[in-house]
Amino acid sequence: MKKIILGLFVLLNIACSSSDDDDPSNFTLTLSAIEEIEVDARLDVMVNANEPMQSLKVSLDNFETSVTNYNDLGSATPRYFSFNNLGQQTIYFTAKNTDNVEVTESITVNVVRGNAVKLEQIQLNSFFNLGNTWDDEFPSSNINHLADVSFGLLKPPVNLLTGLRPSAPSLSWFWYRSVTHYNESSLTWNLQNEDLYVNIDEVSAYIGFLDTDGEFAQDLMLGPPSEIVMPIADYIDTQPINITVDEPSIDLNFTVAIDW
Ligand SMILES: [Ca+2]
């Protein structure tokens, strides 16, 4: 399926490039947004063109990857973003008018921490079959039978077109993958240098623990679901450094250390 879409895209590009001529175009694009936004908060970018757009391409990495839309553009359309990382973030837009004239513009916003909490450490206190066999190609006399533990973090981004956040976790939520501690050599991850912020006014972060075994991964959460919410906002009044999450139904217990 991917190949077919890519093929169509190449054809479209060829079809479009045949139409360029020497006429200078007055097709222009104007982007507007606030200059500073908190991490995870929704950024609204208004895209205005002086003529109707037939396509609008959006990229966060100078078009190494991009998303193009063809419908409901008119000459003004909003696009929505949220950012996991602090600092300057540049968003690139390429619009095409009905004569296939292209114009590219970018806008840079500064993402700040605001009231976001910072994740300092994750400590996994227990999980199903801790200390027992997860890699059954090894006998229990071999240390390699123990789990090779890592975790993933998820946060709901806003939808580019609607500005809404999806309610069910999906791949688009993927945020951070930890290093793997082989054979349960440690169950603590120091995150102080990872710059992991959660704007608890905007989102909840989820976590899922894995046994990573070569190319395969097994779910230490016994999912679905393979992730569990970190209920940090529940503690906003007392702001403890450590929050322990206990899920006895899957024998899971972990502690997250927070910088408030
Ligand atoms: Ca192992």
Residues whose N, C-alpha, C, O or C-beta is under 5 A from the ligand:
A	BS01	CA	D135 I143 N144 H145 L146 A147 D148 N183
